Amino acid sequence: MSNIPVTTWSLEQTSPADLLPAAAPEGDVRIVRAEVPSPEFSRFLYTAVGGDIRWTDRLGWNYARWQEQLDRPGAETWVAYDRGTPAGYVELNPQDDGVVEIILFGLIPAFRGRRIGGHLLSYGAARAWDLAERWPERTPTKRVWLHTCSKDGEFAMDNYQRRGFRLFDTMVELEAEVATPGFWPGA
């Protein structure tokens, strides 16, 4: 197995005014919070969105680890639906001192290129900024950040920057090259 260089870029917004919303796509696209923590649904979203772009870090998680991730106060999953079908999602990970990380974001391949991604990212970033309104025990948001890498989709970085995220760090690390797991790892 060979190692490949992977570049990771970290981006941030430090004020709600930084957010540059995308226009809503045409058609019946709705974004709904998954209010009931469901490891099964979250794992479905993770593999469906990340299967072709080598999201692998959560594939080994057991049920309890998924539940733990979803049960954290302030953790939220927002799902985009196109005519009732899941199209993608954004997962918010609250951290200390008013920081919220958009820890996962993406679209299922069949829904890419249809202007849903910019809308979903805009919506997710706005929900990161107003997270304390839904979770009064959380400190009001002062910073929203995320990371993307050279394994992500070709339009990811452009989408983040068009939504007002600014680059604050770049790292290059060697990672073991893994086969793309696909949508049904182990199948």
mmCIF file of the C-alpha atoms, coordinates in Angstrom:
data_MODEL
# 
_entry.id   MODEL 
# 
loop_
_atom_site.group_PDB 
_atom_site.id 
_atom_site.type_symbol 
_atom_site.label_atom_id 
_atom_site.label_alt_id 
_atom_site.label_comp_id 
_atom_site.label_asym_id 
_atom_site.label_entity_id 
_atom_site.label_seq_id 
_atom_site.pdbx_PDB_ins_code 
_atom_site.Cartn_x 
_atom_site.Cartn_y 
_atom_site.Cartn_z 
_atom_site.occupancy 
_atom_site.B_iso_or_equiv 
_atom_site.pdbx_formal_charge 
_atom_site.auth_seq_id 
_atom_site.auth_comp_id 
_atom_site.auth_asym_id 
_atom_site.auth_atom_id 
_atom_site.pdbx_PDB_model_num 
ATOM 1   C CA . MET A 1 1   ? 0.000   0.000  0.000  1.00 0.00 ? 1   MET A CA 1 
ATOM 2   C CA . SER A 1 2   ? 1.390   3.404  -0.937 1.00 0.00 ? 2   SER A CA 1 
ATOM 3   C CA . ASN A 1 3   ? 1.061   6.745  0.764  1.00 0.00 ? 3   ASN A CA 1 
ATOM 4   C CA . ILE A 1 4   ? -0.448  9.741  -0.982 1.00 0.00 ? 4   ILE A CA 1 
ATOM 5   C CA . PRO A 1 5   ? -0.163  13.435 -0.045 1.00 0.00 ? 5   PRO A CA 1 
ATOM 6   C CA . VAL A 1 6   ? -3.474  14.869 1.186  1.00 0.00 ? 6   VAL A CA 1 
ATOM 7   C CA . THR A 1 7   ? -3.877  18.612 1.600  1.00 0.00 ? 7   THR A CA 1 
ATOM 8   C CA . THR A 1 8   ? -6.336  19.770 4.269  1.00 0.00 ? 8   THR A CA 1 
ATOM 9   C CA . TRP A 1 9   ? -7.594  23.342 4.264  1.00 0.00 ? 9   TRP A CA 1 
ATOM 10  C CA . SER A 1 10  ? -9.313  24.869 7.316  1.00 0.00 ? 10  SER A CA 1 
ATOM 11  C CA . LEU A 1 11  ? -11.713 27.750 6.759  1.00 0.00 ? 11  LEU A CA 1 
ATOM 12  C CA . GLU A 1 12  ? -13.725 29.954 9.097  1.00 0.00 ? 12  GLU A CA 1 
ATOM 13  C CA . GLN A 1 13  ? -16.305 32.647 9.561  1.00 0.00 ? 13  GLN A CA 1 
ATOM 14  C CA . THR A 1 14  ? -15.923 34.921 12.594 1.00 0.00 ? 14  THR A CA 1 
ATOM 15  C CA . SER A 1 15  ? -19.206 36.814 12.316 1.00 0.00 ? 15  SER A CA 1 
ATOM 16  C CA . PRO A 1 16  ? -22.691 35.965 11.068 1.00 0.00 ? 16  PRO A CA 1 
ATOM 17  C CA . ALA A 1 17  ? -22.199 38.851 8.617  1.00 0.00 ? 17  ALA A CA 1 
ATOM 18  C CA . ASP A 1 18  ? -19.486 36.760 6.890  1.00 0.00 ? 18  ASP A CA 1 
ATOM 19  C CA . LEU A 1 19  ? -22.130 34.357 5.561  1.00 0.00 ? 19  LEU A CA 1 
ATOM 20  C CA . LEU A 1 20  ? -22.904 34.908 1.889  1.00 0.00 ? 20  LEU A CA 1 
ATOM 21  C CA . PRO A 1 21  ? -26.045 32.844 1.238  1.00 0.00 ? 21  PRO A CA 1 
ATOM 22  C CA . ALA A 1 22  ? -26.579 30.969 -2.000 1.00 0.00 ? 22  ALA A CA 1 
ATOM 23  C CA . ALA A 1 23  ? -29.842 31.184 -3.864 1.00 0.00 ? 23  ALA A CA 1 
ATOM 24  C CA . ALA A 1 24  ? -32.307 28.384 -3.182 1.00 0.00 ? 24  ALA A CA 1 
ATOM 25  C CA . PRO A 1 25  ? -32.352 25.788 -5.958 1.00 0.00 ? 25  PRO A CA 1 
ATOM 26  C CA . GLU A 1 26  ? -35.398 25.374 -8.139 1.00 0.00 ? 26  GLU A CA 1 
ATOM 27  C CA . GLY A 1 27  ? -37.901 22.682 -7.291 1.00 0.00 ? 27  GLY A CA 1 
ATOM 28  C CA . ASP A 1 28  ? -39.050 21.138 -4.053 1.00 0.00 ? 28  ASP A CA 1 
ATOM 29  C CA . VAL A 1 29  ? -35.824 21.155 -1.972 1.00 0.00 ? 29  VAL A CA 1 
ATOM 30  C CA . ARG A 1 30  ? -36.336 21.299 1.777  1.00 0.00 ? 30  ARG A CA 1 
ATOM 31  C CA . ILE A 1 31  ? -33.867 21.219 4.635  1.00 0.00 ? 31  ILE A CA 1 
ATOM 32  C CA . VAL A 1 32  ? -35.037 19.548 7.823  1.00 0.00 ? 32  VAL A CA 1 
ATOM 33  C CA . ARG A 1 33  ? -33.314 18.909 11.131 1.00 0.00 ? 33  ARG A CA 1 
ATOM 34  C CA . ALA A 1 34  ? -33.058 15.241 12.062 1.00 0.00 ? 34  ALA A CA 1 
ATOM 35  C CA . GLU A 1 35  ? -34.209 15.789 15.637 1.00 0.00 ? 35  GLU A CA 1 
ATOM 36  C CA . VAL A 1 36  ? -34.208 12.150 16.739 1.00 0.00 ? 36  VAL A CA 1 
ATOM 37  C CA . PRO A 1 37  ? -30.612 10.893 16.995 1.00 0.00 ? 37  PRO A CA 1 
ATOM 38  C CA . SER A 1 38  ? -30.438 7.807  14.762 1.00 0.00 ? 38  SER A CA 1 
ATOM 39  C CA . PRO A 1 39  ? -27.111 6.020  14.273 1.00 0.00 ? 39  PRO A CA 1 
ATOM 40  C CA . GLU A 1 40  ? -28.629 4.040  11.396 1.00 0.00 ? 40  GLU A CA 1 
ATOM 41  C CA . PHE A 1 41  ? -29.707 7.161  9.497  1.00 0.00 ? 41  PHE A CA 1 
ATOM 42  C CA . SER A 1 42  ? -26.470 9.011  10.237 1.00 0.00 ? 42  SER A CA 1 
ATOM 43  C CA . ARG A 1 43  ? -24.393 6.079  9.001  1.00 0.00 ? 43  ARG A CA 1 
ATOM 44  C CA . PHE A 1 44  ? -26.539 5.915  5.864  1.00 0.00 ? 44  PHE A CA 1 
ATOM 45  C CA . LEU A 1 45  ? -25.908 9.619  5.171  1.00 0.00 ? 45  LEU A CA 1 
ATOM 46  C CA . TYR A 1 46  ? -22.189 9.270  5.888  1.00 0.00 ? 46  TYR A CA 1 
ATOM 47  C CA . THR A 1 47  ? -21.677 6.359  3.492  1.00 0.00 ? 47  THR A CA 1 
ATOM 48  C CA . ALA A 1 48  ? -24.049 7.668  0.818  1.00 0.00 ? 48  ALA A CA 1 
ATOM 49  C CA . VAL A 1 49  ? -22.350 11.084 0.709  1.00 0.00 ? 49  VAL A CA 1 
ATOM 50  C CA . GLY A 1 50  ? -18.782 10.030 1.388  1.00 0.00 ? 50  GLY A CA 1 
ATOM 51  C CA . GLY A 1 51  ? -18.572 6.647  -0.286 1.00 0.00 ? 51  GLY A CA 1 
ATOM 52  C CA . ASP A 1 52  ? -17.051 7.864  -3.528 1.00 0.00 ? 52  ASP A CA 1 
ATOM 53  C CA . ILE A 1 53  ? -14.758 10.488 -1.955 1.00 0.00 ? 53  ILE A CA 1 
ATOM 54  C CA . ARG A 1 54  ? -13.090 8.177  0.558  1.00 0.00 ? 54  ARG A CA 1 
ATOM 55  C CA . TRP A 1 55  ? -14.734 9.176  3.816  1.00 0.00 ? 55  TRP A CA 1 
ATOM 56  C CA . THR A 1 56  ? -13.448 6.327  5.959  1.00 0.00 ? 56  THR A CA 1 
ATOM 57  C CA . ASP A 1 57  ? -12.803 7.628  9.479  1.00 0.00 ? 57  ASP A CA 1 
ATOM 58  C CA . ARG A 1 58  ? -16.244 6.637  10.837 1.00 0.00 ? 58  ARG A CA 1 
ATOM 59  C CA . LEU A 1 59  ? -16.669 3.324  9.011  1.00 0.00 ? 59  LEU A CA 1 
ATOM 60  C CA . GLY A 1 60  ? -15.296 1.356  11.965 1.00 0.00 ? 60  GLY A CA 1 
ATOM 61  C CA . TRP A 1 61  ? -17.537 3.027  14.531 1.00 0.00 ? 61  TRP A CA 1 
ATOM 62  C CA . ASN A 1 62  ? -19.878 0.762  16.441 1.00 0.00 ? 62  ASN A CA 1 
ATOM 63  C CA . TYR A 1 63  ? -23.482 1.663  17.254 1.00 0.00 ? 63  TYR A CA 1 
ATOM 64  C CA . ALA A 1 64  ? -22.592 3.093  20.671 1.00 0.00 ? 64  ALA A CA 1 
ATOM 65  C CA . ARG A 1 65  ? -19.957 5.420  19.176 1.00 0.00 ? 65  ARG A CA 1 
ATOM 66  C CA . TRP A 1 66  ? -22.471 6.763  16.618 1.00 0.00 ? 66  TRP A CA 1 
ATOM 67  C CA . GLN A 1 67  ? -25.022 7.297  19.395 1.00 0.00 ? 67  GLN A CA 1 
ATOM 68  C CA . GLU A 1 68  ? -22.438 9.106  21.536 1.00 0.00 ? 68  GLU A CA 1 
ATOM 69  C CA . GLN A 1 69  ? -21.609 11.459 18.654 1.00 0.00 ? 69  GLN A CA 1 
ATOM 70  C CA . LEU A 1 70  ? -25.281 12.257 18.031 1.00 0.00 ? 70  LEU A CA 1 
ATOM 71  C CA . ASP A 1 71  ? -26.255 12.686 21.695 1.00 0.00 ? 71  ASP A CA 1 
ATOM 72  C CA . ARG A 1 72  ? -23.860 15.547 22.474 1.00 0.00 ? 72  ARG A CA 1 
ATOM 73  C CA . PRO A 1 73  ? -25.751 18.703 23.509 1.00 0.00 ? 73  PRO A CA 1 
ATOM 74  C CA . GLY A 1 74  ? -25.930 20.979 20.487 1.00 0.00 ? 74  GLY A CA 1 
ATOM 75  C CA . ALA A 1 75  ? -24.955 18.343 17.924 1.00 0.00 ? 75  ALA A CA 1 
ATOM 76  C CA . GLU A 1 76  ? -27.293 18.703 14.957 1.00 0.00 ? 76  GLU A CA 1 
ATOM 77  C CA . THR A 1 77  ? -27.825 17.037 11.611 1.00 0.00 ? 77  THR A CA 1 
ATOM 78  C CA . TRP A 1 78  ? -29.658 18.980 8.899  1.00 0.00 ? 78  TRP A CA 1 
ATOM 79  C CA . VAL A 1 79  ? -30.778 16.986 5.868  1.00 0.00 ? 79  VAL A CA 1 
ATOM 80  C CA . ALA A 1 80  ? -31.620 18.335 2.420  1.00 0.00 ? 80  ALA A CA 1 
ATOM 81  C CA . TYR A 1 81  ? -34.474 16.521 0.685  1.00 0.00 ? 81  TYR A CA 1 
ATOM 82  C CA . ASP A 1 82  ? -35.279 16.804 -3.001 1.00 0.00 ? 82  ASP A CA 1 
ATOM 83  C CA . ARG A 1 83  ? -38.946 15.874 -3.481 1.00 0.00 ? 83  ARG A CA 1 
ATOM 84  C CA . GLY A 1 84  ? -38.819 13.751 -0.333 1.00 0.00 ? 84  GLY A CA 1 
ATOM 85  C CA . THR A 1 85  ? -35.552 11.942 -1.082 1.00 0.00 ? 85  THR A CA 1 
ATOM 86  C CA . PRO A 1 86  ? -32.424 12.595 1.039  1.00 0.00 ? 86  PRO A CA 1 
ATOM 87  C CA . ALA A 1 87  ? -29.990 14.577 -1.117 1.00 0.00 ? 87  ALA A CA 1 
ATOM 88  C CA . GLY A 1 88  ? -27.267 15.525 1.372  1.00 0.00 ? 88  GLY A CA 1 
ATOM 89  C CA . TYR A 1 89  ? -26.589 16.757 4.848  1.00 0.00 ? 89  TYR A CA 1 
ATOM 90  C CA . VAL A 1 90  ? -24.622 18.986 7.161  1.00 0.00 ? 90  VAL A CA 1 
ATOM 91  C CA . GLU A 1 91  ? -23.562 17.925 10.654 1.00 0.00 ? 91  GLU A CA 1 
ATOM 92  C CA . LEU A 1 92  ? -22.815 20.567 13.291 1.00 0.00 ? 92  LEU A CA 1 
ATOM 93  C CA . ASN A 1 93  ? -20.358 19.833 16.079 1.00 0.00 ? 93  ASN A CA 1 
ATOM 94  C CA . PRO A 1 94  ? -20.454 22.409 18.911 1.00 0.00 ? 94  PRO A CA 1 
ATOM 95  C CA . GLN A 1 95  ? -17.154 22.953 20.656 1.00 0.00 ? 95  GLN A CA 1 
ATOM 96  C CA . ASP A 1 96  ? -16.111 25.053 23.631 1.00 0.00 ? 96  ASP A CA 1 
ATOM 97  C CA . ASP A 1 97  ? -16.246 28.832 23.881 1.00 0.00 ? 97  ASP A CA 1 
ATOM 98  C CA . GLY A 1 98  ? -18.835 29.495 21.184 1.00 0.00 ? 98  GLY A CA 1 
ATOM 99  C CA . VAL A 1 99  ? -17.119 27.592 18.378 1.00 0.00 ? 99  VAL A CA 1 
ATOM 100 C CA . VAL A 1 100 ? -19.162 25.386 16.033 1.00 0.00 ? 100 VAL A CA 1 
ATOM 101 C CA . GLU A 1 101 ? -17.532 23.087 13.509 1.00 0.00 ? 101 GLU A CA 1 
ATOM 102 C CA . ILE A 1 102 ? -19.326 22.002 10.381 1.00 0.00 ? 102 ILE A CA 1 
ATOM 103 C CA . ILE A 1 103 ? -17.854 18.560 10.798 1.00 0.00 ? 103 ILE A CA 1 
ATOM 104 C CA . LEU A 1 104 ? -19.547 16.887 7.830  1.00 0.00 ? 104 LEU A CA 1 
ATOM 105 C CA . PHE A 1 105 ? -21.147 18.344 4.742  1.00 0.00 ? 105 PHE A CA 1 
ATOM 106 C CA . GLY A 1 106 ? -21.923 16.941 1.334  1.00 0.00 ? 106 GLY A CA 1 
ATOM 107 C CA . LEU A 1 107 ? -24.370 15.664 -1.226 1.00 0.00 ? 107 LEU A CA 1 
ATOM 108 C CA . ILE A 1 108 ? -25.212 12.183 -2.426 1.00 0.00 ? 108 ILE A CA 1 
ATOM 109 C CA . PRO A 1 109 ? -23.600 11.899 -5.903 1.00 0.00 ? 109 PRO A CA 1 
ATOM 110 C CA . ALA A 1 110 ? -26.912 11.848 -7.820 1.00 0.00 ? 110 ALA A CA 1 
ATOM 111 C CA . PHE A 1 111 ? -27.755 15.285 -6.377 1.00 0.00 ? 111 PHE A CA 1 
ATOM 112 C CA . ARG A 1 112 ? -24.453 17.031 -7.082 1.00 0.00 ? 112 ARG A CA 1 
ATOM 113 C CA . GLY A 1 113 ? -24.342 19.749 -9.712 1.00 0.00 ? 113 GLY A CA 1 
ATOM 114 C CA . ARG A 1 114 ? -27.952 20.814 -9.129 1.00 0.00 ? 114 ARG A CA 1 
ATOM 115 C CA . ARG A 1 115 ? -27.255 23.917 -6.994 1.00 0.00 ? 115 ARG A CA 1 
ATOM 116 C CA . ILE A 1 116 ? -28.364 22.159 -3.808 1.00 0.00 ? 116 ILE A CA 1 
ATOM 117 C CA . GLY A 1 117 ? -24.897 22.246 -2.192 1.00 0.00 ? 117 GLY A CA 1 
ATOM 118 C CA . GLY A 1 118 ? -24.557 26.014 -1.906 1.00 0.00 ? 118 GLY A CA 1 
ATOM 119 C CA . HIS A 1 119 ? -28.049 26.288 -0.476 1.00 0.00 ? 119 HIS A CA 1 
ATOM 120 C CA . LEU A 1 120 ? -27.439 23.482 2.038  1.00 0.00 ? 120 LEU A CA 1 
ATOM 121 C CA . LEU A 1 121 ? -24.095 24.958 3.120  1.00 0.00 ? 121 LEU A CA 1 
ATOM 122 C CA . SER A 1 122 ? -25.689 28.408 3.537  1.00 0.00 ? 122 SER A CA 1 
ATOM 123 C CA . TYR A 1 123 ? -28.475 26.919 5.609  1.00 0.00 ? 123 TYR A CA 1 
ATOM 124 C CA . GLY A 1 124 ? -26.090 24.831 7.714  1.00 0.00 ? 124 GLY A CA 1 
ATOM 125 C CA . ALA A 1 125 ? -23.783 27.770 8.414  1.00 0.00 ? 125 ALA A CA 1 
ATOM 126 C CA . ALA A 1 126 ? -26.785 29.899 9.438  1.00 0.00 ? 126 ALA A CA 1 
ATOM 127 C CA . ARG A 1 127 ? -27.878 27.109 11.823 1.00 0.00 ? 127 ARG A CA 1 
ATOM 128 C CA . ALA A 1 128 ? -24.351 27.045 13.280 1.00 0.00 ? 128 ALA A CA 1 
ATOM 129 C CA . TRP A 1 129 ? -24.596 30.778 13.943 1.00 0.00 ? 129 TRP A CA 1 
ATOM 130 C CA . ASP A 1 130 ? -27.993 30.491 15.679 1.00 0.00 ? 130 ASP A CA 1 
ATOM 131 C CA . LEU A 1 131 ? -27.301 27.183 17.459 1.00 0.00 ? 131 LEU A CA 1 
ATOM 132 C CA . ALA A 1 132 ? -27.528 28.712 20.969 1.00 0.00 ? 132 ALA A CA 1 
ATOM 133 C CA . GLU A 1 133 ? -31.132 29.731 20.245 1.00 0.00 ? 133 GLU A CA 1 
ATOM 134 C CA . ARG A 1 134 ? -32.030 26.023 20.107 1.00 0.00 ? 134 ARG A CA 1 
ATOM 135 C CA . TRP A 1 135 ? -29.548 24.973 22.834 1.00 0.00 ? 135 TRP A CA 1 
ATOM 136 C CA . PRO A 1 136 ? -29.681 27.641 25.597 1.00 0.00 ? 136 PRO A CA 1 
ATOM 137 C CA . GLU A 1 137 ? -26.979 25.816 27.582 1.00 0.00 ? 137 GLU A CA 1 
ATOM 138 C CA . ARG A 1 138 ? -24.507 26.516 24.737 1.00 0.00 ? 138 ARG A CA 1 
ATOM 139 C CA . THR A 1 139 ? -22.479 29.710 24.524 1.00 0.00 ? 139 THR A CA 1 
ATOM 140 C CA . PRO A 1 140 ? -23.600 31.955 21.636 1.00 0.00 ? 140 PRO A CA 1 
ATOM 141 C CA . THR A 1 141 ? -21.621 31.189 18.495 1.00 0.00 ? 141 THR A CA 1 
ATOM 142 C CA . LYS A 1 142 ? -18.560 33.375 17.899 1.00 0.00 ? 142 LYS A CA 1 
ATOM 143 C CA . ARG A 1 143 ? -16.886 31.316 15.177 1.00 0.00 ? 143 ARG A CA 1 
ATOM 144 C CA . VAL A 1 144 ? -17.939 28.700 12.607 1.00 0.00 ? 144 VAL A CA 1 
ATOM 145 C CA . TRP A 1 145 ? -15.254 26.626 10.963 1.00 0.00 ? 145 TRP A CA 1 
ATOM 146 C CA . LEU A 1 146 ? -14.805 23.598 8.731  1.00 0.00 ? 146 LEU A CA 1 
ATOM 147 C CA . HIS A 1 147 ? -12.167 21.735 6.846  1.00 0.00 ? 147 HIS A CA 1 
ATOM 148 C CA . THR A 1 148 ? -11.987 20.271 3.381  1.00 0.00 ? 148 THR A CA 1 
ATOM 149 C CA . CYS A 1 149 ? -9.289  18.247 1.723  1.00 0.00 ? 149 CYS A CA 1 
ATOM 150 C CA . SER A 1 150 ? -7.891  17.295 -1.639 1.00 0.00 ? 150 SER A CA 1 
ATOM 151 C CA . LYS A 1 151 ? -9.968  14.088 -1.537 1.00 0.00 ? 151 LYS A CA 1 
ATOM 152 C CA . ASP A 1 152 ? -13.249 16.048 -1.460 1.00 0.00 ? 152 ASP A CA 1 
ATOM 153 C CA . GLY A 1 153 ? -15.281 17.046 -4.489 1.00 0.00 ? 153 GLY A CA 1 
ATOM 154 C CA . GLU A 1 154 ? -13.729 19.390 -7.018 1.00 0.00 ? 154 GLU A CA 1 
ATOM 155 C CA . PHE A 1 155 ? -16.148 22.227 -6.222 1.00 0.00 ? 155 PHE A CA 1 
ATOM 156 C CA . ALA A 1 156 ? -15.942 22.005 -2.406 1.00 0.00 ? 156 ALA A CA 1 
ATOM 157 C CA . MET A 1 157 ? -13.385 24.757 -1.797 1.00 0.00 ? 157 MET A CA 1 
ATOM 158 C CA . ASP A 1 158 ? -15.109 27.156 -4.207 1.00 0.00 ? 158 ASP A CA 1 
ATOM 159 C CA . ASN A 1 159 ? -18.471 26.562 -2.491 1.00 0.00 ? 159 ASN A CA 1 
ATOM 160 C CA . TYR A 1 160 ? -16.991 27.284 0.957  1.00 0.00 ? 160 TYR A CA 1 
ATOM 161 C CA . GLN A 1 161 ? -15.328 30.489 -0.196 1.00 0.00 ? 161 GLN A CA 1 
ATOM 162 C CA . ARG A 1 162 ? -18.434 31.663 -2.065 1.00 0.00 ? 162 ARG A CA 1 
ATOM 163 C CA . ARG A 1 163 ? -20.364 31.262 1.208  1.00 0.00 ? 163 ARG A CA 1 
ATOM 164 C CA . GLY A 1 164 ? -17.901 33.612 2.978  1.00 0.00 ? 164 GLY A CA 1 
ATOM 165 C CA . PHE A 1 165 ? -15.532 31.134 4.615  1.00 0.00 ? 165 PHE A CA 1 
ATOM 166 C CA . ARG A 1 166 ? -11.901 32.313 4.750  1.00 0.00 ? 166 ARG A CA 1 
ATOM 167 C CA . LEU A 1 167 ? -8.821  30.087 4.742  1.00 0.00 ? 167 LEU A CA 1 
ATOM 168 C CA . PHE A 1 168 ? -6.851  30.074 7.999  1.00 0.00 ? 168 PHE A CA 1 
ATOM 169 C CA . ASP A 1 169 ? -4.692  26.937 7.823  1.00 0.00 ? 169 ASP A CA 1 
ATOM 170 C CA . THR A 1 170 ? -3.278  24.475 5.293  1.00 0.00 ? 170 THR A CA 1 
ATOM 171 C CA . MET A 1 171 ? -1.635  21.141 6.099  1.00 0.00 ? 171 MET A CA 1 
ATOM 172 C CA . VAL A 1 172 ? -0.203  18.423 3.886  1.00 0.00 ? 172 VAL A CA 1 
ATOM 173 C CA . GLU A 1 173 ? 0.126   14.911 5.307  1.00 0.00 ? 173 GLU A CA 1 
ATOM 174 C CA . LEU A 1 174 ? 0.865   11.538 3.832  1.00 0.00 ? 174 LEU A CA 1 
ATOM 175 C CA . GLU A 1 175 ? -2.026  9.111  4.175  1.00 0.00 ? 175 GLU A CA 1 
ATOM 176 C CA . ALA A 1 176 ? -2.245  5.455  3.303  1.00 0.00 ? 176 ALA A CA 1 
ATOM 177 C CA . GLU A 1 177 ? -4.007  5.118  -0.001 1.00 0.00 ? 177 GLU A CA 1 
ATOM 178 C CA . VAL A 1 178 ? -7.255  3.210  0.430  1.00 0.00 ? 178 VAL A CA 1 
ATOM 179 C CA . ALA A 1 179 ? -9.623  1.890  -2.167 1.00 0.00 ? 179 ALA A CA 1 
ATOM 180 C CA . THR A 1 180 ? -12.778 3.934  -2.500 1.00 0.00 ? 180 THR A CA 1 
ATOM 181 C CA . PRO A 1 181 ? -15.195 2.130  -0.170 1.00 0.00 ? 181 PRO A CA 1 
ATOM 182 C CA . GLY A 1 182 ? -18.257 2.892  -2.289 1.00 0.00 ? 182 GLY A CA 1 
ATOM 183 C CA . PHE A 1 183 ? -21.742 3.319  -0.970 1.00 0.00 ? 183 PHE A CA 1 
ATOM 184 C CA . TRP A 1 184 ? -22.004 -0.049 0.714  1.00 0.00 ? 184 TRP A CA 1 
ATOM 185 C CA . PRO A 1 185 ? -18.680 -0.779 2.433  1.00 0.00 ? 185 PRO A CA 1 
ATOM 186 C CA . GLY A 1 186 ? -18.123 -4.489 2.717  1.00 0.00 ? 186 GLY A CA 1 
ATOM 187 C CA . ALA A 1 187 ? -20.670 -5.340 0.036  1.00 0.00 ? 187 ALA A CA 1 
# 
